[in-house]
Amino acid sequence: MSFKNLQLINPIIRAVTESGYSQPTEVQNAVIPSILKRKDLLVSAPKGSGKKLAFAVSVLQLLGRNPTEHTNIRVLIIVPTDEIGVEIEEKIMQCSKYLSLLTFRINDGESSESQIAAFRKRMDILIATPEGMLEIAQKRPINLSKLEILVLYDADKMIEKISINRIKNIQKLIPNHIQALIFCIEASDYLKKSVSTFLKNPIEILLEARLASIESISQSVYFIETRDKSGFLIDLIRKSERKGFMVFTRSKYIADELVQQLENAGISTGWIHGNRSMAVKNSVLDDFKREKIQVLVTTGIAAKGIDLDELLYIINFDLPGIPQTYIQRIERIRRLGSEGALISFCTAEEHTDLKNIQNLIGFTIPVGTF
């Protein structure tokens, strides 16, 4: 099946083709027709399955086929991080190059005052993090009276890292009768309950992650006390002849503390999290790629959208609470074809997380030795 078979208008088909897309993916074939029928959706599909393009072309089709005279926001896209917002903005710009539609993204790294002026102009699509959206809304009323579509992208990540109350506060700003599109990697019962108030008789499209080749990646788990984690990590890095450690922590607070301990031990370390500007993040990543720093510490949410040419070790300093996140980290290594390894630390409090991960991947992760 081609994109033409999905009944997309010619300007979108032309833009999609010029961007290098030839045939729709499984998730795009499933999602696009339902969105075009104005259905509410809950979509669960693995990273790299084509979710961004699926909703981008669908939303653009609905707007392009139904032009309006007003200048108010018609589509609101809520994302967990600035980085994901940039990716979605780029995807929309790719697909809308032959349409007269305007997109604006609230940049968390800029002052709200400098961005408020944009809301005096026409704006068809608005992209924002929950924090960015609420900050602007506190300083200037945002007119969402003509909103047609709400997209929550990476909703599981937002709920994992951001209070659901912030997302509910955004819901208070929008009309009741709109189309809601929820995209995630894993549709847990908790997520479904959390977003249920956004949805009206939704169609659920749940595509399982592809687990093939996961077992071929070197994986190990070390059972360890919380107080011993930092010292154990320092010993592991010192005894390894390899460079390129990407260390995931559960929170910014843990990341800050760990970076200080690594630097005190004489290990060159960089760190990124959601509050750092894009310029700082890019500088840290460049140092990591050039091997000026040996260790990159990050929270899971801040690492979204980061692509590295070579990655030897990924370390789960804290086990992810969402099992699918573990698979995403394996995929980082598998996609590069590098002879890397995924190493996890597991405390007594994280045994349930480990069990959930092993149930998903279908095998027991071997206990590590070094």
Secondary structure, 3 states (H helix, E strand, C coil): CCHHHHCCCHHHHHHHHHCCCCCCCHHHHHHHHHHHCCCCEEEECCCCCCHHHHHHHHHHHHHHHCCCCCCCCCEEEECCCHHHHHHHHHHHHHHCCCCCCCEEECCCCCCHHHHHHHHHCCCCEEEECHHHHHHHHHHCCCCCCCCCEEEECCHHHHHHHCCHHHHHHHHCCCCCCCEEEEEECCCCHHHHHHHHHHCCCCEEEECCCCCCCHHHCEEEEEECCHHHHHHHHHHHHHHCCCCCEEEEECCHHHHHHHHHHHHHCCCCEEEECCCCCHHHHHHHHHHHHCCCCCEEEEECCCCCCCCCCCCCEEEECCCCCCHHHHHHHHHHHHHHCCCCEEEEEECHHHHHHHHHHHHHHCCCCCECCC
